[in-house]
């Protein structure tokens, strides 16, 4: 078998394209391992049968930091929003695509660009966008939903898992109190909440909570997810990140709540070019020290 420069080759098996990699054992034994079925994989991963797709190294920063984009991680380290072991930073310069990322991450068309810019205030936590996402695991005693609260200005996100949608009232109350108590010295408080028109938000209990706190409520047009694009894209990002680290750690889907919380913490510390720092650092939190982290799912 003739290999390309990456040690892999695309072969046709029963009409399906597959990547195979030759592994060398000792000085002479060769073994062929099927890495992934490429039937659905986008063309950018294959260039004239030369594949730039490798399994992530367990000790690499890319794996430790939840498979976030390498360029985003390098910017975060450069601007000190994430602290990293200098000996591992070089691994972020890899030209190959990550195997786990290629399997677990997909793409979604962007919503209407800049549709919310008119509402964004230049102060943390004034405008919050929220959405409930169903995971669909259907596993006993495992939450089936999560709700996100994202600050439109900084991008700082807080996530709560739920078994039922009606729990949103408790999570909303907790979030409002969290912002007020944790950032009282900075004077931050929630001023307005943007949501879709789901009944979990449009009910008397949620209305009473918002009214008592003096928070304005804004909703999208009916049946137009794109008008709540920030939350929709956030859900997609968190789900693909969580799916990636679960696959990388060879964990069952019942651990998705822990995975969602883990990747949310990392995302909050990733450098953001719009605000010239990370969301966590902008609201006064310490940088994330990757030297104290482990690969998700491993001791």
ABEGO torsion letter per residue (X at the ends): XBBBAAGBBBBBBGGBBBBBBBBBBEAABBBBBBABBAAABBAAABBGGBBBBBBBBAABAAAAAGGBBAAAAAAAAAAGABBBBAAAAAAAABABBBAAAAAABBBBBBBBBGAAAAABBABBGABBBBBBBBAGAGBBGBBABBBBBBBAAAGBBBBBBBABAAAAAAAAAAAAAAAAAAAAAAGBBBABBBBBABAAABBAAAAAAAAAAGBBBBBBBBGBAAAAAAAAAAAAAAAAAAAAAAAAAGBBAAAAAAAAAAAAAAAAABBBAAAGBBAAAAAGBBBBBAAABBBBGBX
